[in-house]
Amino acid sequence: MDAAKLERAVEALDQARLVVAATGAGMSKESGIPTFRDAQEGLWARYNPEELASPQGFRQDPARVWGWYNYRRRLIAGSSPHAGHRALAELEELVPRLVVVTQNIDGFHKQSGSSTVLELHGNINRFKCFEHGHPVDIEIPPAAGDGPLEPPKCPRCGSYIRPDVVWYGEMLPHGVFEQAENFARSCDVMLVVGTSGIVYPAAALPMAARVGGAIVIEVNTQPSQLTQMVDILLQGPAGEVLPALVTGLAARGPGGGHA
Ligand code: BV8
């Protein structure tokens, strides 16, 4: 990782009043959760996530889609946040205000201690019914096995239960994106971590930050669709770069230079 770029990023964070961390699937890669750009694994290799993560896909084959989410829930249940997630929770103590805006549905940011987390695409361990969106608060432990799986039925209306996540072609949860956009427009620094910048409207947030005058710092193992418009690309894994930023900032001592 480029030491001079890291120092510039630490300096920007040291001057910031409001920081937004916008994270994608690359944030959870070092927890062992495959990203969407990774080829799907094993049984799911033949399917395109966009097909499975859609109302059409669920309507066409509920057992296939529920089986895919069951597999991913088991992966997530058997994994945990890594040093990069913990670094974002520590960063909250070193800047006046930090908001995490994530595309991820694994719940790892809250689990690792971040106190303000906007889940743009919902949460894989929250459920609702497919037909009416009835919230479903029964326990549904991930089942063993890797294939298609008949989804449980809604206790209220009998329609299939689905994960409370945002599928392709679905609106984001009411108000969440607008809140994220407001934070993006008014932040001083946006950390964009582990996202290819392909999926909208989440991919529009870094530009909103830039238009609002923020310094945009990308953390990614390789350039993305966003790289040409960020101020600094810290090329490396989130689990190494984010702790390095926290170490650099903490070394400056309390309140050093906060605007
Ligand atoms: C909507 C939840 C509006 C479910 C997800 C054509 C043009 C533009 C837009 C569209 C279009 N056609 C359709 C659309 C809209 C569509 C869209 O953007 N499609 C894309 C494919 C073009 N968007 C939607 O449908 C959204 N809704 O627009 O509604 C509307 C208007 C009117 C009426 C109705 C609706 C809803 C999108 C949400 C979909 N749900 N997830 C689930 O998870 O199962 S999306 C899902 O994929 C993720 O949540 C995430 O958003 C996306 C994956 O992207 P990333 O997170 O960036 O991950 P990716 O794998 O791509 O990249 C990983 C990155 O990490 C890489 O850069 C890699 O280098 C890096 N990396 C790897 N390892 C590390 C690392 N970085 C750091 N450290 C490491 N160790």
Boltz pocket constraint, residues with backbone or C-beta under 6 A from the ligand:
constraints:
  - pocket:
      binder: B
      contacts: [[A, 23], [A, 24], [A, 25], [A, 26], [A, 27], [A, 29], [A, 30], [A, 35], [A, 36], [A, 37], [A, 38], [A, 50], [A, 53], [A, 103], [A, 104], [A, 105], [A, 121], [A, 165], [A, 166], [A, 167], [A, 168], [A, 169], [A, 170], [A, 171], [A, 172], [A, 193], [A, 194], [A, 195], [A, 196], [A, 197], [A, 198], [A, 199], [A, 200], [A, 201], [A, 202], [A, 219], [A, 220], [A, 221], [A, 222], [A, 223], [A, 224], [A, 236], [A, 237], [A, 238], [A, 239]]
      max_distance: 6.0
